[in-house]
Amino acid sequence: MAGIDTAPVTLSGSRVRLEPLARGHLDALWEAVGDPAVFRWYVAPMDTRDKLAAWVDEALASHARGQALPFVTLDAGDDGRVIGATRFMAIDRPNRHVEIGNTWLGRDFQRGPYNTEAKLLMMRQAFEVWDCVRVEFKTDSLNVQSRAALARIGAREEGTFRNHMVCADGRLRHSVWFSVTREEWPAVKTGLETKLASRK
């Protein structure tokens, strides 16, 4: 096994393609947003193009430090358009675990199979290529939609970090943590593949 490697890589499926994030994706990302309410649950919402640009720059800086592997999410169909972004982060090489986070899809792409397949591709990379023992996720305790989505993909809710982050508006965010372990991955993988097959 290769271990956790943040060298740029493209992860391809039948519905989505995850390509390494670059500054040149900014315009396409901003166009994909559709509605800045997409970022309602972010600690610092990206309601302007400049704020999204700063987010892209931060992601690229984290990658340069070996702390993250950010992607743009593309529709794998004929147009190959950018529809969102995601990343591996909180990389812990000695303990072989990563977080999948900073995930968003434009408003027009949130009801399709895109998130399901992206999670499948990323967890397959983590468990089957990098030999991770754990993949984790966190979300705002008030974000009911995100919590339900994580449960649907088979992640297990572990608990809540109270007063975990200070939001831009001063609200104290409680973060709910989810995870999938190496032992759970085969069943989670089968569940994701079944969900995707049912949507063909």
C-alpha positions, 0 to 999 in steps of 0.5 A: 500500500502507498500510504496517504499521498497528497500528490495530485490524482484524478478520481473518475466514476460514471457520474462524477470526476474529481480533478485536482483543484487549480486557481484556474477553476475559480470562474467555473466554481463561482458559476456552479454555486448558483445560490450562495445559500449553498454555504449557509453552514460554513463557518465563514459563508462564501457569498462573494466571488472574492471570498470563494477565491480566498477559499480556493487559495487556502485549499491550494496552500494546504495542499502545498503544505501536504495537509490536504488534497482538494478537488473540483467535482465535475459532471462526468457527462458530455459537458464535463462542467464543474459542479462543486468541490471537495477535499481530503483534509485533517490528514494523519499519516501516522494513524492512517486516517483522513477527513473528507470535508469542505464538500459542496455542490451547486444548488442545481446538482444537489438532488442527483447521484453526484455526492454519493459517487464522489464519496464512493470514489474518495473512500475507495482511494482512502481505504483501498489505495492509501490503506486508511483505517478510518475516514471521518466527516464533520458537520454543523449540528444544525445542518440536518440535511448534511447529517442525514446525507452522511447517515445515508452513505453509511457513516456512523455518528460518533458524537458532538464537539460542543463550542467547536468553532466560532462562526463569522456571525459570532455563533458558537458551532457544535460539530457532529462527527461521523466516521467509517472504519476499515472494518465497516468499509466493505458494507458501506461500499456495497451500499453506495454501489447499490444506491448508484445502480438503482439510479441508472 
